[in-house]
Amino acid sequence: MKIQSEIVRLQEELEARRIEASSGGGMVRAVMNGHGELVELKIDPQVVNPQEVEMLQDLILAAVSEAKRRTQEMVREEMSKIVPAGLMGKIPGLIT
């Protein structure tokens, strides 16, 4: 089935894709692959302050959450090029 082979191809491509998001004006940067796995987390040493651990936690959460949102958006966009609109929510295991 053409759709199935296209989905397999896309899944392989997603492994190599990188989606980045940052918070705190770039002080915290999160990078995910197209499968939504966190593959890199960079924290500027200037933002590491033992007195403000909660702020650092918030910055990390914000960057990771935004990277996840962008990843899901990219996957939905790519899948919509392959899967007919009526089937998007009906294929098990398909991120939509």
N, C-alpha and C positions, 0 to 999 in steps of 0.2 A: 504494500500500500504506500503510495507516494507521501501521504501525510506522515505516516509512521517513520519513514526513512528521513524525512525532513526534520522531524522532532529529534531523532537520534543524532543527526548531524548538528542541530542546534545545541543539544545537551553537551556534545563534545566541545563546541565552540565556547560555550558558557564557562567551561573550566578555565579557559585562558583569558577571558574578559576580566577587566579590573574596573571597579566603580569606586570612586573616591568621594568622601565628604569630610568636611572639617567643621570645627567649632572654635569659639574663642578667638576669632580672627586668624585662624590657621594654627593656633597653639596645640590643638589636638586634631590628628588626622587619622581617619579610619579608611581602610581599603578592603573591599570584599570582592570575591570572584563572582561570576554569574550564577553560581549555585547558592549565593547568600552566605558563604563561609568567610569569616573574618580572616584575612591573610596578612594584614599588616596593621599595626597601630603605632603611631608616632606621637610622642608627647614632648613638647618643647620643655627643656629643663627649667625655664623661667616660670612655668606655671606650677611647678612642683614646690608646694609650700606646706610643711607639716601642720601649719595652723589653719590651712584652708583645704583640707582633704575633701570636704563635701563639694566644694566648687569644682575640683578636679574630677570627681566622680560624675558630676552633672555634665561637664564638658565631654567626658568620654561617652556617656550615655547619649548625649545629643549627636555626636559625630557618628557613633555606631548606628543609632536609629535612622539617621538621615541616609547613611550608606545603604542600609537595608531597604529603605523606602525607594531609593533610586534604583537599586538592583531589581526589586519587584516590578517597578515601572518599566525598566528596560526589558525584562523577561516578558511581561505582558505585551509590550509593543512588538517584540520579535515573534512571539507566538501568534499574534494576530495576523502576521504576514503568512503564516503557514496553515493555521486552523480556521475553518469557517466560523463566523461569529456565533452561529447557533450551537456549535459543539464546544465552545470554550469552557463552559462549566461542567461538561458532561464526560470528560475524559479523566479517569482516575489517575491521581498523581501529577496532574498537570497544574503547574503554577499559573494562576490567572489573576 
